[in-house]
Amino acid sequence: EWLELVITPYSTDSVIKRGKPKNILKELFSHLLSHEVSKASQLAMKNDMPALSVLLAQTQQSTRTLLKMQIEQWEEKAFIQFINSHLKKLYAILGGLPLINDVNIFDGLEWKRIVALYLWYICPPGVLLDNAVTEYADAFKVKNIASDPASKHNLLITEMAYDAQFHILQLNHTPQSPLNKIINPASHTKYTCDYRFSWLLMQVLTALKVGTISDIARNAIHIRFATQLEEMGLWKWSIFVLLFINEKALKFRYFVGILERNWESSGDREIEKFFTNDLKIPSHFLHKVLALKTKSKNENMSSFEHNILSNNWWEAHEQAVHHVIPELFLNRQFKILCDLLKTLFSQSKAVVYENAIGSMVYDFLEIQNDMARISEDGLD
């Protein structure tokens, strides 16, 4: 049914120009190409070809066998050269023969129609589509009597540029074949950097556990599609694509790169909600990225705060020692400094408090506050 669906709309016009006299044989062949056997038989009867009409109506294996024997006799006695070439094509297709003498029934036909001819007329009745695809592959690879299954979008005829539909049909026969050819953009589009269909097809096939693909090739598709989405302005969805990368270090590197290029260091609450609620990305992961971005822009206070929110205690401590503490000390903002260090050490005391420079500053500020309170009490 799928083959009839994809080839019927353009079969007749590609083979015959209607309305011209003495084209009945072409029209009959056209009907057979579309698997319209009943129409072909009726047309032959209407045009005073009763014997041919009956022959067209009998497509069973026994009829093919008898017709093959008849054709062999014609060839032995050299009668075949006197038969009309269009009639030869009809005899060939009804006899299940791709070739008769100088006539090739596949001439000028695209690959899906040739597969259909193998399934409907050449292979034994009742065979699976897999058998027809195998026979077709042998016809164009070995016998060289059929056209390649080239993608109509690509003029380069290589195995990597074969039509994606052909590769899918082959996967049905050998489900553990490599997916590299089928997900190559050249198999379905003329834009070799368009990975939209490639990525979606890879996701479907891997989810169904059909075909094999290496981690390197899989990651390459994820990264190329994410890059394409970013270039299209859909950088938020490029993050979604990167989530499918299993290698954590690689995922984080590209994740950081996209966020650094596109997300404002101040953060956007709506975007953050999209990442945390819809994509289920942990908030500490996002703050880790923002900490790196703000650090590169010398926004030390923001970087310090993002490091705390990302639970990156040591980095927050280093940021405090080298930037936050000196800056607030110089501005004599001791209360703010004390509150910030209190936030840091109240959550990370076991991690960075011991032997940490910041802890000494914090202790000094605490002592200073105690002394201030004692002085105030004494005055009272």
C-alpha positions as a Python dict, from the first residue, in 0.01 Angstrom:
ca = {
    (1, 'E'): (0, 0, 0),
    (2, 'W'): (284, 239, 81),
    (3, 'L'): (446, 177, -258),
    (4, 'E'): (119, 233, -442),
    (5, 'L'): (68, 553, -244),
    (6, 'V'): (408, 705, -324),
    (7, 'I'): (428, 613, -692),
    (8, 'T'): (74, 640, -830),
    (9, 'P'): (42, 1021, -842),
    (10, 'Y'): (317, 1067, -1099),
    (11, 'S'): (331, 733, -1283),
    (12, 'T'): (114, 798, -1590),
    (13, 'D'): (241, 1143, -1681),
    (14, 'S'): (602, 1032, -1653),
    (15, 'V'): (558, 743, -1895),
    (16, 'I'): (298, 851, -2147),
    (17, 'K'): (142, 1158, -2299),
    (18, 'R'): (-232, 1094, -2316),
    (19, 'G'): (-447, 1179, -2613),
    (20, 'K'): (-205, 1061, -2880),
    (21, 'P'): (-312, 781, -3116),
    (22, 'K'): (-148, 437, -3115),
    (23, 'N'): (-29, 478, -2759),
    (24, 'I'): (-247, 205, -2611),
    (25, 'L'): (47, -23, -2537),
    (26, 'K'): (223, 259, -2352),
    (27, 'E'): (-92, 327, -2154),
    (28, 'L'): (-128, -39, -2065),
    (29, 'F'): (232, -43, -1942),
    (30, 'S'): (163, 273, -1744),
    (31, 'H'): (-129, 107, -1565),
    (32, 'L'): (88, -191, -1476),
    (33, 'L'): (353, 43, -1333),
    (34, 'S'): (84, 175, -1098),
    (35, 'H'): (-40, -175, -1017),
    (36, 'E'): (-370, -100, -1189),
    (37, 'V'): (-406, -446, -1343),
    (38, 'S'): (-785, -433, -1367),
    (39, 'K'): (-777, -100, -1554),
    (40, 'A'): (-513, -234, -1792),
    (41, 'S'): (-720, -544, -1867),
    (42, 'Q'): (-1036, -339, -1931),
    (43, 'L'): (-847, -97, -2156),
    (44, 'A'): (-707, -383, -2364),
    (45, 'M'): (-1055, -532, -2405),
    (46, 'K'): (-1199, -196, -2513),
    (47, 'N'): (-928, -169, -2780),
    (48, 'D'): (-999, -511, -2935),
    (49, 'M'): (-713, -696, -2763),
    (50, 'P'): (-904, -980, -2590),
    (51, 'A'): (-608, -1219, -2569),
    (52, 'L'): (-387, -953, -2414),
    (53, 'S'): (-672, -853, -2181),
    (54, 'V'): (-701, -1209, -2049),
    (55, 'L'): (-322, -1232, -2014),
    (56, 'L'): (-313, -905, -1818),
    (57, 'A'): (-578, -1034, -1581),
    (58, 'Q'): (-366, -1341, -1495),
    (59, 'T'): (-67, -1238, -1288),
    (60, 'Q'): (-28, -1564, -1094),
    (61, 'Q'): (300, -1757, -1090),
    (62, 'S'): (184, -2026, -1335),
    (63, 'T'): (108, -1763, -1601),
    (64, 'R'): (453, -1608, -1551),
    (65, 'T'): (619, -1946, -1596),
    (66, 'L'): (431, -2023, -1918),
    (67, 'L'): (499, -1675, -2057),
    (68, 'K'): (871, -1711, -1979),
    (69, 'M'): (875, -2036, -2176),
    (70, 'Q'): (700, -1865, -2466),
    (71, 'I'): (950, -1578, -2465),
    (72, 'E'): (1243, -1825, -2462),
    (73, 'Q'): (1097, -1995, -2771),
    (74, 'W'): (1060, -1660, -2946),
    (75, 'E'): (1422, -1579, -2867),
    (76, 'E'): (1545, -1919, -2990),
    (77, 'K'): (1363, -1878, -3320),
    (78, 'A'): (1453, -1508, -3351),
    (79, 'F'): (1087, -1408, -3358),
    (80, 'I'): (1138, -1164, -3070),
    (81, 'Q'): (1301, -902, -3293),
    (82, 'F'): (978, -861, -3491),
    (83, 'I'): (764, -783, -3186),
    (84, 'N'): (680, -421, -3103),
    (85, 'S'): (910, -286, -2829),
    (86, 'H'): (615, -164, -2621),
    (87, 'L'): (455, -508, -2646),
    (88, 'K'): (787, -662, -2539),
    (89, 'K'): (773, -454, -2223),
    (90, 'L'): (427, -585, -2147),
    (91, 'Y'): (536, -946, -2202),
    (92, 'A'): (846, -887, -1993),
    (93, 'I'): (661, -744, -1694),
    (94, 'L'): (390, -1012, -1710),
    (95, 'G'): (654, -1283, -1738),
    (96, 'G'): (852, -1145, -1444),
    (97, 'L'): (1154, -1064, -1663),
    (98, 'P'): (1346, -737, -1621),
    (99, 'L'): (1506, -781, -1965),
    (100, 'I'): (1388, -913, -2300),
    (101, 'N'): (1629, -888, -2589),
    (102, 'D'): (1706, -515, -2616),
    (103, 'V'): (1422, -401, -2385),
    (104, 'N'): (1475, -313, -2018),
    (105, 'I'): (1150, -253, -1830),
    (106, 'F'): (1341, -41, -1573),
    (107, 'D'): (1458, 221, -1825),
    (108, 'G'): (1367, 571, -1708),
    (109, 'L'): (1211, 455, -1383),
    (110, 'E'): (1307, 579, -1037),
    (111, 'W'): (1404, 334, -768),
    (112, 'K'): (1077, 310, -573),
    (113, 'R'): (888, 209, -885),
    (114, 'I'): (1150, -55, -963),
    (115, 'V'): (1116, -201, -612),
    (116, 'A'): (739, -208, -670),
    (117, 'L'): (784, -399, -998),
    (118, 'Y'): (997, -658, -821),
    (119, 'L'): (733, -694, -550),
    (120, 'W'): (429, -708, -780),
    (121, 'Y'): (552, -891, -1090),
    (122, 'I'): (906, -1030, -1069),
    (123, 'C'): (938, -1193, -727),
    (124, 'P'): (709, -1489, -651),
    (125, 'P'): (363, -1385, -528),
    (126, 'G'): (333, -1342, -152),
    (127, 'V'): (698, -1256, -82),
    (128, 'L'): (787, -993, 175),
    (129, 'L'): (898, -644, 82),
    (130, 'D'): (1245, -737, 212),
    (131, 'N'): (1287, -980, -77),
    (132, 'A'): (1196, -718, -335),
    (133, 'V'): (1442, -470, -182),
    (134, 'T'): (1718, -735, -183),
    (135, 'E'): (1650, -818, -549),
    (136, 'Y'): (1652, -449, -639),
    (137, 'A'): (1982, -394, -457),
    (138, 'D'): (2131, -680, -660),
    (139, 'A'): (1989, -528, -980),
    (140, 'F'): (2166, -194, -944),
    (141, 'K'): (2481, -307, -759),
    (142, 'V'): (2566, -629, -941),
    (143, 'K'): (2362, -664, -1261),
    (144, 'N'): (2367, -290, -1337),
    (145, 'I'): (2020, -300, -1494),
    (146, 'A'): (1843, -53, -1261),
    (147, 'S'): (1898, 304, -1148),
    (148, 'D'): (2057, 383, -812),
    (149, 'P'): (1831, 477, -518),
    (150, 'A'): (1970, 827, -528),
    (151, 'S'): (1804, 1100, -327),
    (152, 'K'): (1619, 1339, -557),
    (153, 'H'): (1767, 1624, -353),
    (154, 'N'): (2128, 1529, -421),
    (155, 'L'): (2303, 1496, -756),
    (156, 'L'): (2605, 1321, -603),
    (157, 'I'): (2557, 947, -650),
    (158, 'T'): (2736, 778, -362),
    (159, 'E'): (2620, 516, -115),
    (160, 'M'): (2613, 784, 156),
    (161, 'A'): (2372, 987, -61),
    (162, 'Y'): (2122, 710, -128),
    (163, 'D'): (1762, 796, -47),
    (164, 'A'): (1681, 773, 325),
    (165, 'Q'): (1371, 568, 241),
    (166, 'F'): (1587, 304, 76),
    (167, 'H'): (1808, 284, 384),
    (168, 'I'): (1498, 247, 603),
    (169, 'L'): (1375, -41, 386),
    (170, 'Q'): (1713, -208, 421),
    (171, 'L'): (1697, -162, 799),
    (172, 'N'): (1375, -362, 795),
    (173, 'H'): (1576, -653, 652),
    (174, 'T'): (1893, -602, 859),
    (175, 'P'): (1782, -417, 1176),
    (176, 'Q'): (2131, -401, 1325),
    (177, 'S'): (2294, -219, 1034),
    (178, 'P'): (2490, 104, 1104),
    (179, 'L'): (2279, 422, 1100),
    (180, 'N'): (2555, 647, 959),
    (181, 'K'): (2418, 639, 603),
    (182, 'I'): (2053, 691, 689),
    (183, 'I'): (2113, 994, 913),
    (184, 'N'): (2343, 1162, 661),
    (185, 'P'): (2163, 1484, 547),
    (186, 'A'): (2256, 1403, 186),
    (187, 'S'): (2007, 1113, 200),
    (188, 'H'): (1706, 1343, 230),
    (189, 'T'): (1796, 1707, 160),
    (190, 'K'): (2020, 1918, -60),
    (191, 'Y'): (2128, 2117, 244),
    (192, 'T'): (2415, 1913, 382),
    (193, 'C'): (2425, 2109, 710),
    (194, 'D'): (2056, 2057, 789),
    (195, 'Y'): (2037, 1802, 1069),
    (196, 'R'): (1671, 1842, 1170),
    (197, 'F'): (1541, 1523, 1012),
    (198, 'S'): (1867, 1339, 1081),
    (199, 'W'): (1842, 1407, 1456),
    (200, 'L'): (1472, 1318, 1481),
    (201, 'L'): (1521, 999, 1279),
    (202, 'M'): (1819, 899, 1492),
    (203, 'Q'): (1614, 951, 1809),
    (204, 'V'): (1327, 739, 1678),
    (205, 'L'): (1545, 453, 1555),
    (206, 'T'): (1761, 439, 1868),
    (207, 'A'): (1447, 448, 2086),
    (208, 'L'): (1314, 150, 1889),
    (209, 'K'): (1657, -15, 1920),
    (210, 'V'): (1687, -38, 1542),
    (211, 'G'): (2032, -2, 1387),
    (212, 'T'): (2364, 70, 1553),
    (213, 'I'): (2557, 393, 1595),
    (214, 'S'): (2878, 475, 1780),
    (215, 'D'): (2885, 725, 2065),
    (216, 'I'): (3114, 950, 1860),
    (217, 'A'): (2871, 961, 1565),
    (218, 'R'): (2571, 1009, 1795),
    (219, 'N'): (2736, 1296, 1981),
    (220, 'A'): (2834, 1457, 1649),
    (221, 'I'): (2469, 1463, 1538),
    (222, 'H'): (2359, 1609, 1873),
    (223, 'I'): (2623, 1883, 1856),
    (224, 'R'): (2563, 1972, 1489),
    (225, 'F'): (2188, 1994, 1539),
    (226, 'A'): (2231, 2202, 1855),
    (227, 'T'): (2462, 2436, 1663),
    (228, 'Q'): (2208, 2464, 1383),
    (229, 'L'): (1930, 2552, 1629),
    (230, 'E'): (2151, 2815, 1791),
    (231, 'E'): (2222, 2973, 1451),
    (232, 'M'): (1846, 2980, 1386),
    (233, 'G'): (1792, 3172, 1710),
    (234, 'L'): (1646, 2871, 1892),
    (235, 'W'): (1930, 2845, 2141),
    (236, 'K'): (1700, 2738, 2428),
    (237, 'W'): (1604, 2428, 2230),
    (238, 'S'): (1967, 2363, 2144),
    (239, 'I'): (2014, 2309, 2519),
    (240, 'F'): (1737, 2047, 2502),
    (241, 'V'): (1924, 1864, 2225),
    (242, 'L'): (2250, 1869, 2423),
    (243, 'L'): (2078, 1693, 2714),
    (244, 'F'): (2083, 1373, 2507),
    (245, 'I'): (2465, 1360, 2515),
    (246, 'N'): (2570, 1092, 2764),
    (247, 'E'): (2928, 1210, 2814),
    (248, 'K'): (2903, 1462, 3098),
    (249, 'A'): (3223, 1657, 3027),
    (250, 'L'): (3135, 1702, 2659),
    (251, 'K'): (2777, 1797, 2742),
    (252, 'F'): (2889, 2057, 2998),
    (253, 'R'): (3143, 2213, 2760),
    (254, 'Y'): (2888, 2278, 2485),
    (255, 'F'): (2619, 2362, 2738),
    (256, 'V'): (2839, 2634, 2887),
    (257, 'G'): (2936, 2764, 2544),
    (258, 'I'): (2575, 2813, 2431),
    (259, 'L'): (2465, 2976, 2757),
    (260, 'E'): (2767, 3206, 2764),
    (261, 'R'): (2691, 3324, 2411),
    (262, 'N'): (2319, 3372, 2457),
    (263, 'W'): (2210, 3404, 2820),
    (264, 'E'): (2256, 3736, 2995),
    (265, 'S'): (2477, 3708, 3304),
    (266, 'S'): (2205, 3867, 3515),
    (267, 'G'): (1990, 3569, 3430),
    (268, 'D'): (1632, 3564, 3304),
    (269, 'R'): (1368, 3421, 3536),
    (270, 'E'): (1146, 3299, 3252),
    (271, 'I'): (1434, 3123, 3081),
    (272, 'E'): (1551, 2979, 3412),
    (273, 'K'): (1198, 2847, 3478),
    (274, 'F'): (1196, 2690, 3131),
    (275, 'F'): (1527, 2514, 3201),
    (276, 'T'): (1438, 2398, 3552),
    (277, 'N'): (1066, 2318, 3511),
    (278, 'D'): (1040, 2204, 3148),
    (279, 'L'): (1386, 2062, 3077),
    (280, 'K'): (1442, 1949, 3439),
    (281, 'I'): (1792, 2098, 3454),
    (282, 'P'): (1908, 2140, 3818),
    (283, 'S'): (1929, 2507, 3917),
    (284, 'H'): (2277, 2463, 4067),
    (285, 'F'): (2395, 2357, 3721),
    (286, 'L'): (2266, 2681, 3570),
    (287, 'H'): (2427, 2890, 3843),
    (288, 'K'): (2754, 2713, 3780),
    (289, 'V'): (2742, 2834, 3421),
    (290, 'L'): (2647, 3187, 3525),
    (291, 'A'): (2933, 3188, 3775),
    (292, 'L'): (3179, 3113, 3496),
    (293, 'K'): (3028, 3378, 3271),
    (294, 'T'): (3026, 3652, 3536),
    (295, 'K'): (3381, 3562, 3635),
    (296, 'S'): (3499, 3608, 3275),
    (297, 'K'): (3335, 3954, 3275),
    (298, 'N'): (3496, 4047, 3610),
    (299, 'E'): (3157, 4070, 3778),
    (300, 'N'): (3306, 3938, 4101),
    (301, 'M'): (3013, 3986, 4335),
    (302, 'S'): (2771, 3814, 4095),
    (303, 'S'): (3018, 3533, 4036),
    (304, 'F'): (3054, 3484, 4413),
    (305, 'E'): (2677, 3465, 4459),
    (306, 'H'): (2631, 3221, 4168),
    (307, 'N'): (2907, 2999, 4306),
    (308, 'I'): (2725, 2981, 4639),
    (309, 'L'): (2395, 2899, 4467),
    (310, 'S'): (2571, 2629, 4263),
    (311, 'N'): (2722, 2477, 4583),
    (312, 'N'): (3069, 2541, 4443),
    (313, 'W'): (3212, 2630, 4783),
    (314, 'W'): (3582, 2632, 4710),
    (315, 'E'): (3540, 2853, 4405),
    (316, 'A'): (3317, 3088, 4606),
    (317, 'H'): (3585, 3102, 4876),
    (318, 'E'): (3857, 3182, 4622),
    (319, 'Q'): (3637, 3451, 4469),
    (320, 'A'): (3579, 3599, 4815),
    (321, 'V'): (3948, 3602, 4911),
    (322, 'H'): (4077, 3754, 4588),
    (323, 'H'): (3797, 3997, 4505),
    (324, 'V'): (3497, 4028, 4735),
    (325, 'I'): (3678, 4073, 5070),
    (326, 'P'): (3933, 4332, 4944),
    (327, 'E'): (3662, 4531, 4766),
    (328, 'L'): (3426, 4545, 5064),
    (329, 'F'): (3712, 4611, 5308),
    (330, 'L'): (3825, 4909, 5106),
    (331, 'N'): (3470, 5042, 5101),
    (332, 'R'): (3434, 4966, 5474),
    (333, 'Q'): (3120, 4763, 5411),
    (334, 'F'): (3189, 4526, 5698),
    (335, 'K'): (2830, 4427, 5768),
    (336, 'I'): (2768, 4323, 5408),
    (337, 'L'): (3097, 4133, 5408),
    (338, 'C'): (3013, 3958, 5732),
    (339, 'D'): (2669, 3854, 5601),
    (340, 'L'): (2819, 3717, 5278),
    (341, 'L'): (3085, 3516, 5461),
    (342, 'K'): (2826, 3393, 5706),
    (343, 'T'): (2617, 3266, 5415),
    (344, 'L'): (2922, 3092, 5270),
    (345, 'F'): (3046, 2927, 5590),
    (346, 'S'): (2706, 2840, 5732),
    (347, 'Q'): (2652, 2605, 5436),
    (348, 'S'): (3010, 2493, 5371),
    (349, 'K'): (3189, 2499, 5706),
    (350, 'A'): (3290, 2136, 5683),
    (351, 'V'): (3423, 2189, 5332),
    (352, 'V'): (3624, 2510, 5331),
    (353, 'Y'): (3619, 2658, 5681),
    (354, 'E'): (3925, 2476, 5811),
    (355, 'N'): (4258, 2627, 5696),
    (356, 'A'): (4075, 2881, 5478),
    (357, 'I'): (4184, 3244, 5459),
    (358, 'G'): (3824, 3359, 5440),
    (359, 'S'): (3749, 3188, 5768),
    (360, 'M'): (4012, 3403, 5944),
    (361, 'V'): (3855, 3717, 5804),
    (362, 'Y'): (3514, 3595, 5914),
    (363, 'D'): (3643, 3519, 6266),
    (364, 'F'): (3802, 3866, 6279),
    (365, 'L'): (3474, 4030, 6182),
    (366, 'E'): (3285, 3824, 6438),
    (367, 'I'): (3531, 3928, 6710),
    (368, 'Q'): (3503, 4288, 6597),
    (369, 'N'): (3125, 4270, 6623),
    (370, 'D'): (3149, 4113, 6969),
    (371, 'M'): (3388, 4387, 7083),
    (372, 'A'): (3151, 4651, 6945),
    (373, 'R'): (2860, 4501, 7138),
    (374, 'I'): (3069, 4486, 7461),
    (375, 'S'): (3169, 4849, 7415),
    (376, 'E'): (2808, 4948, 7368),
    (377, 'D'): (2707, 4750, 7680),
    (378, 'G'): (2984, 4920, 7881),
    (379, 'L'): (2870, 5263, 7775),
    (380, 'D'): (2516, 5177, 7872),
}
